[in-house]
Every structure is written in structure tokens, then in C-alpha cells.
Amino acid sequence: MALIIGLPEKEIQKVNKDLYELHKRVILNYLLSRSLKLRSRKKFFIVYGHYITEKNIHEYFYTPIHIFVQLLIRNELWRCRKYHKDTNIKKRKRK
């Protein structure tokens, strides 16, 4: 599946691998900041590896980490696919 037209397949796979590794590092730092034990982190990454691969990392990459971790633990990842914060919300002005 070519996400960017004109790039060779090898380059796309390399970018996906880099995104996957970056996502894992960010999650690891988040879990460390939450003082999770090593045993719990290993269990989390087993579940993470089951659901997230280099092929589908684009669907979850832009989800905020705290939301992603909660949804992965609850087995509700379908809620955060292609998460984009809606910035077009207009505030009502009262007179």
C-alpha cells in the first residue's frame, strides 16, 4: 500500500519501521513516567505487539499517548483509529 505516491516500497517500509520504533519509545517513556514495574511493561508490550505492527502504525500514530494506552488496555483501539483533534469548533459568542 503506497501512502505517498512516487516513493519506492522499500522507502515506505523504512519510514513505517521508524514510526513504529519511535511510537514504542514514546510509550516506554510514558510508562516509565507512570512508574510501571518491568513485569507490567513487558505484559503491555506483548499486547502492543499483538495489535500494532509496522503496517498499521499510521492508524494510531497521532493518537495522544495517554489515550492510546488506556484504549489498548481496555481493548477499544477501534475508537482511536486516525485520531484527529477537531479544531474547527466554533464558540458561540453571547451578546
N, C-alpha and C positions, 0 to 999 in steps of 0.2 A: 504494500500500500504506500504509494508515494504521497507524502504530505506536502512536500514542496516540489513543484514542477521544475524539472531541469537538473535536479541533484541525482547522482548515482545512488543505487540501492545501498552500497557499502557506506556511503557518507551518512545516509539516513539512519542506518543501523548504529553507526558510531555515535551520532547525536542522541539516539534513543538510549544507548548504553550510558552515556554521560549523564543524561537526565535521571536515569534510574539510580545511578550511584549517588548523584547529588541529593536526590529525594531521600535515599536511605541515610545519608549523613545528616541531613536536616532533622529527620525523625529521631535518629540516635541522639543528637544534641538535645532535642526536646525531651526525650525520655530521661536523659541524664539530668536535665534541669528539674525534672519531677521526682528525682531520687528513686527511680525504679531499681530494684535489685537485678543482678545479672541474670538470674534464673527467669525473671519476668520479661526482661528484654529479649532473651533467647526465644521464649514462647511467642512473644509478639512478632518477632521477625520470621518465625516459622509460619505464622498465619499470614503475615505480609507477603512472604514469598509464594504462598498458595494463591493469593488473589491478584497480586501486582506483578507484572512482567515488563520486559522491555517493549513489548508490542502494545501494551495498553497504558503505559505511563502517562501519555498525553491526556488521557481522560481524567486523571486525578492530580496532575502536577500542580495546578493552580489553586487547588483547594487549600485553605488555611490548615496548618498542621494540627492545631488542637481539634478542629472539626473532623479532619481526616482520621485521626487516631480514635476518636470516640465512635465514629461511624464504622470503622473497621472492627473495633471490639464488639460492637452491637450487631455486626453482620448486616449493616444497612448501607453498604457502599453505593448502591444504586441511587441514593439521594444526592451524592456529591459529584456525579459524573459531569464533567465540563462545567464546574462551578465558576460562575462569573458574578461578581457583585454588581447589582443593578445600580448604576449611578445616575439614571435618568428619572429618578423620583423627584417630582416637583412638590415643593412645600406650599401649602396653602397660606396665603397672606391674608390676614384678617385686618379689617379696617377699624 
